[in-house]
């Protein structure tokens, strides 16, 4: 059974909205972590907004970006009731019974299923006990406003499994969540 891992860029005050503010802190260490995170992935799961952004950017990236071939070839699942067609290579739309469909994906894949961003979807997956781990890259920025990753609700219990500080001041926090998916 595959693990579902949510990977988020967060400000110190928990904002994950429109992460253009991360660019000044990006460095080779973070790029290497993101590359290793993707390399262990069997599939991507995304919400509509994240899918649209990635589908617009990744297919145009060429050989100068070593991750492009992998990202473009991975199976991609997009949760949306409004997307008419998923045209990015290897993409499938999940329109209904999302919790059951995601559990079926976890049963299908032995490698990790990775969720980049996709705040609304990530919160849904957390509430439904489908997330096995969080990779939170916390940036040394306080934004004061924007969509917060956990919103206004209490989150599930988390067990810290690893942490790492990058030279740019970004901190990686990796958490494991209890396996509650079997209850659904």
Buried (B, 14 or more C-beta within 10 A) or exposed (E): EBBBBBBBBBBEEBBBBEBEBBEEBBEEBBEEBBEEBBEEBBBBBBBBBBBBBBBEEBEEBEEEBEBBEBBBEBBBBBBBEEBEEBEBBEBEBBEEEBBEBBBEBBEEBEEBBBBBBBBBBBBBBBBBBBBBBBBBBBBEBEBEEBEBBBBEEEBBEBEEEEEEEBEBEBBBBBBBBEEBBEEE
